[in-house]
Amino acid sequence: RGDEPMTGSDMDTADISRTLATLFRELVDGVPRDPSYMLNTGDIGLHGSLEKLSAEDASRTSLGGASIAAHVDHLRYGLALMNQWKAGVKNPWAGADWTQSWKISSVSDAEWNRLRRELANETHQWLNSLSSARSMDETQLLYMIASIAHLAYHLGAVRQIDRGMRGPTAEAEAAAKRAAK
């Protein structure tokens, strides 16, 4: 099947896993070429966008809200819990403290490098989990889909704080496609 959309009505677990992984991968690693589903073609995704930011940039907030570093740590923490769940921890959310990430207002260069590295490790570990075909119940599938939506939300939030992180516009994507013809 490759990158072609499915036309049948029946999806097996391998199809579902491949679909979930495609969407998550696009958000974290970007979309170098068509087809794209979540981001415009040519978008460098979350990790590429974060690499463009200094610690000072990551410490920036929007209208007194959370810093980019806080959003990054929040994603890292949530994905670490997802990875624990996938590793067999029955309820890694019991006792989870979601408030700690939101207390991060500024980061040093070393802290920013560590946060990005830890987020990359958690995202790619979770991507490997999403890619693994296995039977799942409705709750498991919901958690997996929610992890993609949650990541997309925070990618959008950090791109609102620092507009220099935004990917290519739909107009730029259309112009690139016209130029390639």
Secondary structure by P-SEA (a helix, b strand, c coil): ccccccccccccaaaaaaaaaaaaaaaacccccccccccccccccaaaaaaacccccccccccccccaaaaaaaaaaaaaaaaaaaacccccccccccccccccccccaaaaaaaaaaaaaaaaaaaaaaaccccccaaaaaaaaaaaaaaaaaaaaaaaaccccccccaaaaaaaaaaac
